[in-house]
Amino acid sequence: MSHVSELRLRDASVEAARQKLLSGDHLTQEEGVRLFDAPVMELGRLADAFVRDRHGDRVFFTVNRQLNPTNVCVLACKFCDYAKKPDAPGAYTMTKEQILSHVDPEITEIHIVGGLHNKWRFDDYLQIIRWVKEAKPDLSVKAYTAVEIDFFCRLTKKPAEWVLGELKAAGLDALPGGGAEVFSERVRKELFKQKIGARTWFDVHKKAHRLGIQSNVTLLYGHIETIQERLEHMIQVREVQDETNGFLSFIPLAFQPGNTGIKTRNDFTSAVDDLKTIAVSRLMLDNIPHIKAYWVMLTAEVATIALNFGADDMDGTVGEERIAHDAGAISPMELAKGKLIDIIHDAGKLPVERDVWYNPIEVYPAKDTVVVSKMPYLNSVPFYHDFRPALNEVKLAPLMPSALGRFAREGSVSAGPL
């Protein structure tokens, strides 16, 4: 059963996109513009059908924590309320003890990003990874944006391949997607001209992918960019994914105006704009496995709705995230694991705790819910040919055989072809 093929839509633009996706073709920029103008509910129905075909009812989350070791930064990007000059009020640099205090026993992933410190050397950044790995060897480390990697290249006068190799040897598992902002030279020159552009950002990530380091990619929207520039950003990401297949997820980040002085149409993006951006991202980026509803910037309420508009990941518990909140994000500073599970249940989805590579760690079905594994193999198609699960009582969870066996033994999955 294909949800996209069985969907019936009234809006001509959304229906045209459905037909093109069924044919296996990428959507064009012009088709993306029409989707942004389409009725939001029709757009959401198509995006949700697309993600259900790929991930069933699963929504992923991780038990993680963000570590921002310093806000001292040599750059002065106009849109950033987080970075400080060394002697500015509020500037900080964490000690080893403060860094290690973020390695909570229950977390499975740590996300390390921060400023480009004027006195730190490359080994200081390597040492942070070594410290957290020594404290918890099985902890997944997602660390340092392409902007930071480029800074390390300038510090060491070494190519990105060498820098990435040293980070990997120290314990790096994946790269975050930050620093992408919007791949528009017009926007870069106006808002962050000191920062790397699209060419350097993609060059770092391509080299990481070739070294076996997967990564995420972000889009910062809701400031001075146009809809066309948002879509061009997505298309560039899609082209690189066709080349490397190294991106794990795409993360639309709603701009937080804070005290930047940047003039926007509204103080914050609207919920409709957020949902449309999530849904269009899902449809434009048909080759990216996951679309993230980053609740820190969207708020938990909007992120819940986004789980029915094409998003299949909530990020995680985060804890003490500083960058977005220094820019005025109105979400709570952390969201506990139980609350995340409740939010995903409220959206009618199946919470799946994951690792950094989206391997399932645990499944959390709601009470009285039957979980059926939809094996993602061609020879399993006959099992599901006429399968029509009751939406409220049965949840589909595409799982590989080893995961299905483990979850079936534990009782969190009820059925599947073994």
Sequence and secondary structure as in RCSB ss.txt:
>XXXX:A:sequence
MSHVSELRLRDASVEAARQKLLSGDHLTQEEGVRLFDAPVMELGRLADAFVRDRHGDRVFFTVNRQLNPTNVCVL
ACKFCDYAKKPDAPGAYTMTKEQILSHVDPEITEIHIVGGLHNKWRFDDYLQIIRWVKEAKPDLSVKAYTAVEID
FFCRLTKKPAEWVLGELKAAGLDALPGGGAEVFSERVRKELFKQKIGARTWFDVHKKAHRLGIQSNVTLLYGHIE
TIQERLEHMIQVREVQDETNGFLSFIPLAFQPGNTGIKTRNDFTSAVDDLKTIAVSRLMLDNIPHIKAYWVMLTA
EVATIALNFGADDMDGTVGEERIAHDAGAISPMELAKGKLIDIIHDAGKLPVERDVWYNPIEVYPAKDTVVVSKM
PYLNSVPFYHDFRPALNEVKLAPLMPSALGRFAREGSVSAGPL
>XXXX:A:secstr
  HHHH   S HHHHHHHHHHHTT    HHHHHHHHTS HHHHHHHHHHHHHHHHTTEEEEE EEEE  B B S 
  TT SS B TTSTT  B  HHHHHTT  TT SEEEE     SS  HHHHHHHHHHHHHH TT EEEE  HHHHH
HHHHHHT  HHHHHHHHHHHT  EE  TT     HHHHHHH TTS  HHHHHHHHHHHHHTT EEEEEEEESSS 
 HHHHHHHHHHHHHHHHHH  EEEEEEEE   TTS    SSSS  HHHHHHHHHHHHHH TTSSEEB  HHHH H
HHHHHHTTTT  EEEE   S  HHHHTT  S S   HHHHHHHHHHTT EEEEE TT  EEEE   TT EEE   
 SGGGGGGGTT    TTTEEE    HHHHHHHHHHTS  B   
